[in-house]
Amino acid sequence: MSQVPVSAASQHGQRDGWGSGTLLAHTSLLWVPQLVLQAWNVPDLSAGVNCSFEDFTESESVLEDGRIHCHSPSAGEVAPITRGQGDQRVVKLYLKSKETGKKFAFVDFVFYNCSVHES
């Protein structure tokens, strides 16, 4: 497969039903296996958080030094997300409470599909 998934995230976080929560994703314009997120004005995260790329994939995060470490979807998981969407697709990256199962913050996340361009 010639698909080269490249990911980047917006720097403006938004909330989903919780005060004025803010979510910031730190990535580069290269494929990264792990994302580092920062969240402000969100509920207590000590019970744990999952990261969800809409309904495509969900993974457990690791909380460390006030940051949330999430796994980026594998190339196999990205293929159905980008298929038929041109060279990019924007999806919501949600934080989901392990305690309540509810999504409480999100940021727009862009998946790029380089295989649609000829070099």
N, C-alpha and C positions, 0 to 999 in steps of 0.2 A: 504494500500500500504506500502510495506516495504522499499521503496526507501528513502535513507537518503542523500539529496543533501548537499554536502559540497563544499565550494567554496574557491578558492585562486587565486591570480593574480600574473603575473610576475612583476618584478620591473624595467623592461626596457621598457620605453615608445617609441612609434614611431609616426611619423607624417603621415598625409595624405593630401598632397597638400598645406601645410602651413609652409614655412620656416623650421626651425629646432625645431619644437614643440616637447615637451616631456610631457608624461603623466605617472603618477605614481599612482597606486592603493594601498591603505592601507587596508588590510584585515587580517583575521586570518584563521586558518585551520578549522574553525567552520562555520556553516551556519550563515550568518549575514543578517539581513533585510536591512541594509544600508551600502553602500560603501563610503569611503572618497577618493576623487581623488585630486591630485595636478597637475597643468599643467603650463608649462613654454613656453615662446616664442610662444604664441597663440594669435589669434585676441582678441579684446575687447569682454569680456563676459557679459557686463552689460545688453544686450538685452535678455539674458537667454540662457540656454543650456539644451538639452535633452540628456539622456544617452540611448544608443541603444545597445542591445546584438544582433549584426548582424540584421537579419530580424525577430528574434523571439519575442522580446519585446522591448518597448521603454517607458521611463518614464521621467517626468519633474524632473529636478534637483533643488537643492537649493544652491545658492552661499553664502558662509559665511566665513569671515576671509581669503579670498584668496583660499579657498578650495571648491570643488564641491562635494555635497552630493547627491548620486544616490541611488535609491531603487534597491535592488537585486530582480530578478524574484522570484515569489512565487513558492512553491513546485509544484503546478499544471502547471505552465509555464515551469519549469525545466524538467518535465517528457518527453515532446516531444523532448527537446534538447538532452537529454542523451539516449533516447530509441534506442537500437540497436547499441550503440557506445562503448560497453565495460564498463570499470570502469571509464573512463574519456573522456571528450570532450573539446577541446580547441575552443573557439569562440572569435571573436573580440568584445571588448567593445569600442564603439565609442562615442565621444562627437560630438553632432550635434547642430549647431547654430540655435536658434529659429528665428533669423533675416533672415538668408539666406536659411535655410533648408539643408545646406551642412554639411557633416561630415568633421571634420578638425583634429582630433587626435584619436588614438586608442591604446589599449594595449591588448595583448593576455590574456584571462581570462579562467581559467580551472574550469569546473564543474565535480565533482566526483560523481559517482553513487555507493554507498556502497552496494546496494541490490544485485549486481552481485557476491558478496563474501559471502560464508557461514561462520558463526562464530563458 
